[in-house]
Structure formats: structure tokens, C-alpha cells
Amino acid sequence: MANLFKLDILSPQGNIFSGNVKQAIVPTTSGLITILAGHASLITIVSKGDIEIMSEDNSIKNFTVIDGFLEVSDNVVSIISDFAMKSDEINDEVIEKAKKYAEEQKQKNDNVPSEIAEKNLQQAIMALKVLEHNKLKRKKGVKY
């Protein structure tokens, strides 16, 4: 247990991940940072990209995030993101559906304030871009 830390990834979609991990690689506005157990306290801005975590059993899990904040304190890491999802759950169909819904809400303009509809639309478009970027990385065999 000494080489583990608690990681929580939260977004408006809900609690995306919560558990003890060995390592997390997180995209920030300053570049990728690697967090290990005992990391110094830190608050920073998360940018769009993939979070890669190594679980207790050494398995790797990836999560796609778009903007947010990261806090490291007392061996607990909290990532609060505007959009977060397991990378393997993101596909063209899910994103197109979200994009279509956001566009419909923006056009209706009576059920959802235009700022919220616009933000939902931008998140769907950004998720689509991240998906396309991830497909290219996998095709080229690039890790980051």
C-alpha cells in the first residue's frame, strides 16, 4: 500500500474513476506530468488529452478529459474535469449522438440556456477531435 495513492476523476457526467493507483500521467497546460505516491502538493490546470493510470495490478487504463483542475494533497489526487470518459468508451456513435443532442438543444433555446447548449456542443466537438487524435496515435503506434 505504500506505493499507492488515491485517485478520483470527477466530471459533470459523474464519478468516472475512484481507486488506489500506482501512477497517473495527466495532461496539463504545462505539459504531461507523472504523479506517483508521495507527490508534492500541487494544484494545476488540466488540458484536453488522455490520463493514463497504472492500477494496483499493473494494468493500464486511459481516460479522455477536456479541461479542468488537478489537486494533489496528502497522497490524494483529485481531477475535476469539464468532460471525462473512459477512452475505450468513446466512439463515433456516442460523440455524434452527443453532438446532435447539443445542436438540437441550442436550436430550441427554450429548455436549456444558450451558454449551456453551446458548452455541450463544444464538448461534443472536442471529444470528437480527441477521438480522431487517439485513432491516429494508435494507427501510428505513438504513446503520446
C-alpha positions in Angstrom: 0.0 0.0 0.0 3.0 2.3 0.5 3.4 2.8 -3.3 -0.2 3.7 -4.0 -2.2 6.9 -3.9 -6.0 7.6 -4.1 -7.2 8.9 -7.4 -10.6 10.4 -8.2 -11.7 11.6 -11.6 -14.9 13.6 -11.5 -16.9 15.4 -14.2 -20.5 16.6 -14.8 -21.0 13.1 -16.2 -20.4 11.7 -12.7 -17.6 9.8 -10.8 -15.6 8.5 -13.7 -12.9 6.7 -11.6 -12.1 6.2 -7.9 -9.4 3.9 -6.6 -5.9 3.4 -5.5 -3.3 3.6 -8.3 0.5 3.4 -8.7 0.9 6.1 -11.2 -1.1 8.7 -13.2 0.1 10.6 -16.3 -2.0 13.7 -16.7 -2.1 16.4 -19.5 -1.8 19.9 -18.1 -1.3 23.3 -19.6 2.4 22.9 -18.7 2.7 19.5 -20.4 2.3 15.9 -19.2 3.0 15.3 -15.5 3.6 11.9 -13.9 2.2 11.5 -10.4 3.5 8.8 -8.0 2.7 8.1 -4.4 4.1 10.8 -2.1 4.0 13.5 -4.8 4.3 17.1 -3.5 1.2 19.1 -3.1 0.1 20.7 -6.3 -2.8 22.5 -7.9 -2.8 22.9 -11.7 -5.0 23.2 -14.8 -5.8 20.0 -16.7 -5.9 20.4 -20.5 -7.5 18.2 -23.1 -6.0 14.7 -23.7 -5.6 11.3 -22.1 -5.0 10.4 -18.5 -3.1 7.1 -18.2 -3.2 5.3 -14.9 -1.5 2.2 -13.7 -3.7 0.3 -11.3 -2.5 -1.8 -8.3 -2.4 -4.9 -10.6 -0.2 -3.0 -13.1 -3.0 -2.8 -15.6 -3.2 0.4 -17.7 -6.4 2.4 -18.0 -7.0 5.5 -20.1 -9.4 8.3 -19.6 -10.1 11.2 -22.0 -10.5 14.6 -20.4 -11.2 18.1 -21.6 -10.2 20.9 -19.3 -10.4 21.0 -15.6 -8.2 21.1 -12.4 -5.9 18.7 -10.6 -5.1 18.8 -7.0 -2.5 16.7 -5.2 -2.6 16.7 -1.4 -1.7 14.1 1.2 -1.4 11.2 -1.2 -4.9 12.0 -2.7 -5.2 13.2 -6.3 -8.5 14.8 -7.4 -9.1 15.6 -11.0 -12.3 17.6 -11.7 -12.9 17.9 -15.5 -15.4 19.6 -17.7 -15.6 16.3 -19.6 -14.2 12.9 -18.7 -14.8 9.4 -20.1 -13.1 6.1 -20.3 -11.1 6.3 -23.5 -12.3 2.9 -24.7 -16.0 4.0 -24.3 -15.6 7.0 -26.7 -16.6 6.1 -30.2 -18.1 7.9 -33.2 -21.6 6.9 -32.4 -21.5 8.2 -28.8 -20.0 11.5 -29.9 -22.2 12.1 -32.9 -25.3 11.4 -30.6 -24.0 14.0 -28.1 -23.2 16.5 -30.8 -26.7 16.1 -32.3 -28.4 16.5 -28.9 -26.4 19.6 -28.1 -27.2 21.1 -31.5 -30.9 20.4 -31.0 -30.9 22.0 -27.6 -29.0 25.0 -28.9 -31.6 25.5 -31.7 -34.6 25.0 -29.3 -33.1 27.6 -26.9 -36.1 27.3 -24.6 -35.2 24.3 -22.4 -31.5 25.0 -22.0 -29.8 28.4 -21.7 -27.8 29.1 -24.8 -24.5 29.2 -22.9 -25.0 25.6 -21.6 -26.1 24.3 -25.0 -23.1 25.9 -26.6 -20.8 24.4 -24.0 -22.3 21.0 -24.5 -21.8 21.3 -28.3 -18.2 22.4 -27.9 -17.6 19.4 -25.5 -19.0 17.0 -28.1 -16.9 18.6 -30.9 -13.8 18.4 -28.7 -14.4 14.8 -27.7 -14.7 14.0 -31.4 -11.4 15.7 -32.1 -9.8 13.8 -29.2 -11.2 10.5 -30.6 -9.7 11.3 -34.0 -6.4 12.2 -32.4 -6.4 8.9 -30.4 -7.2 6.9 -33.6 -4.2 8.5 -35.3 -1.9 7.8 -32.4 -3.0 4.1 -32.3 -2.5 3.8 -36.0 1.0 5.2 -35.8 1.8 3.3 -32.6 2.6 6.5 -30.7 2.0 6.5 -27.0 1.8 10.3 -26.6 
